[in-house]
Amino acid sequence: MAKIDFINQLKALGITPREPSADKVYFEWTVPLGGNISKRVLMGFVVNNDYPLNCPTGPHFKTLDEGWKEHPQNIHNQNFGHSWDAYPEDQPRDFYKEGWRYWSRPCPTWNSSDKSVKYYLAHIKNIMMTV
């Protein structure tokens, strides 16, 4: 298994992932519940080729809609958008380079799960319920 499996599982769920560099994946996501319900974000992860042995990093968010609410703990600016191999042409590069926020929220039950993207996105949804 490898990062391509993560990408293929996203596609099977109807999500269109972007792969800007060797270890990063992001996609547009609409938050389905919690304090940010219906807000659109770019959500990114570092996914190494040891996936699914190890889960992706906690989520990196770049807000697309006004009114985004941050969780009050363990959030910081992140350079997720720096040093990509390729940038989309729909926005200036700085749009993708700046403004990412990292939510340090590891998935503590990963090793006892089925280690799927579907399971990991359920973890992200649980995080959204805390906002």
N, C-alpha and C positions, 0 to 999 in steps of 0.2 A: 504494500500500500504506500501511498505517497500523497503529496499535496494535490495532485490531479484528482484523486479520489474525493477530496474535500470539495473541489470545484464541480465535479460531476454530480455529487450529492446535492449541492446547491441548485444546479440546473434541473435535477429531477424534482425539486420542490418548486420549480417555476421561478427561481431567482436567477438574475443575470449577473454573474460575478465578473469583475475586472481583475486582471492580474498585472499590476504595474511593475512588479519586480519579482525576483526569484522567490522570495519568502513571504510576499504580501498578497492579500486578496481583499477586495472591498466590493460593496454593492449598495445600491439604494434600498432603504428599508423604511417602511411606515410602521411606527410603534403601535402595536395592537391593543395595549392596555396600560394602566397606570397613569401617573401624572403627566406623561408626554403622549398620551393617546392621540393618534392621528398625525403626529409630527413626523415629517420626513427627515431622514438623516442619511449620510453615507456612513456605513458601518464597516470597519476594517479590522483585519486580524493578521497576525504573523502566524503563518502555517508552515511548519518545516516538513521536510520529507520523511520525518519519522511519524507523521500522522498515519493512523490513528493511535499509535502507541502513546504519544503525548498529545494532549489537546491543544487547540489554538490558544493564543494569548487571550487575556481579557479584551473586551471590545474597545476600539478606538472610534470615537464619534466625531463627525463633522456635521453640524446642524445645517439644514436647508430651510427650515421654517422658523419664524419668530416664536418666542415664548418657551424655548427649550428650558427644562428644569434639570439642574445637576443634582446628583446625589451628594449629600454633604460630606461624605468621607472618601478618602483615597482616590481623588480625582486630580489630574494634573495635565498641563499642556504636553503635547507629544509631537515628535518630529516624524510621525508616520508617513507624511507626504513628501519627505525629503528623499532625494537620491533615487527616484524611480527610474527605471530603464526607459519608460515611455509615459507621456502625459496625454490625456485626452485633449482634443483640440476645441472642445465646446466651451472652455473657460480659459482665462489666462493661467499660466502655471502656478502663480501665487495662490490662486483659489485652492488648488490641490495641495500645495506645500504647507500652507498655514491653517491654523484654526482647528486642528485635530485635538481632541481631549481623550485621555486614556482613563478608563475606569478599571482600576485594579480589582478585578472580581474573578479570581480563578474558579474553576469548576471542581469543587472538592470531591464530587462523586464520579468523576470521569472514569476511574479505573474499575468501578463496579457497574458501569453502564454498558450499553451496546456500542459506545464510542462512535456515534454517528453525528452528522450535521444536525439532523432533526433533534437529537437529544441536546446538543449544544445550544441550539436556538431556543429550546425550552428553558435552558439555564439563563439565557439572555432575557427571556420573557419574565422569568422569576425576578431578575434584577430590576426590570422595569416596574414591577409591582411595588418596589420599595421606595419609589420616587413620588 
